[in-house]
């Protein structure tokens, strides 16, 4: 009981979060109404129905932690749409999309299944910045036959949306909300309602704080691993330590990463 914090302290902890922030979006997206409104706007489909949402921390997440599931939505027709948010421009975004989409398809496939039966997957990738620097809010990336210019249907639909470009469209107005700490927009009732719940009501504040704690714990674990890897590399480089002696204090995974990084130099 002594470790519990007041509702005002919780409000203070979450007040600076915005929808574009990974930890906050994970909680924000754990709501079918929010996801349905978002995807109706970004996919330009007013009839779209979202039946289920799975986020990274969900007990229903069968895809493992190696696949980034900011929000994996299942539509009424059975199609899946993986929504990802990215605040920093520090990765290969196209390969990230390909990896996560492929991992979902493999996990959902059945032994002996025909390739024509592999499910279609939609990826909606929301970034703070304009990935392609072409001054558009939304980009649709297709697979195209180079010699003919014809687009082909390989079952993967990629939609890139960003909050940087302002063009006066409803999508642009919606994405601009992803950069705000508070949202009160009558055009987006589900986003407004969800933001208010997570920022100002006890149940929502508690949900955000729990995810924050998990992210903080993960960051601390990653920092500790990086320190251990650095120490292992020093032991090998300067003291020619054996694998056996290193594994007395460090894990097999840390040793393997250190060896790989030394080899890449």
Number of C-alpha atoms within 10 A of each C-alpha: 4 4 5 8 10 10 15 11 12 20 19 12 15 19 15 13 19 20 25 25 17 18 22 22 20 24 26 25 24 22 20 20 19 20 24 24 19 20 19 16 18 21 16 12 12 11 8 16 19 24 15 19 25 22 23 21 16 13 8 10 15 13 16 13 10 9 17 22 24 25 27 24 29 19 16 12 10 13 13 22 23 24 24 23 23 18 16 11 12 7 9 8 15 13 10 15 19 13 15 19 23 15 15 21 18 13 11 12 14 11 5 6 9 9 8 9 10 15 17 17 20 20 21 24 22 24 22 21 17 20 20 10 8 9 14 18 23 20 18 11 13 15 15 12 10 8 6 7 9 11 12 11 11 12 15 20 17 22 18 24 26 27 24 18 20 15 12 9 10 14 21 21 17 18 26 19 20 23 18 13 15 17 20 13 14 10 11 18 15 19 26 17 16 19 23 16 15 22 23 16 14 15 12 18 24 18 14 23 19 13 16 18 12 13 14 13 12 12 12 12 12 12 12 12 17 15 12 18 22 16 17 25 21 15 15 17 11 9 10 10 14 10 14 8 10 17 14 9 10 16 13 13 12 21 21 13 17 21 15 12 13 12 8 7 5
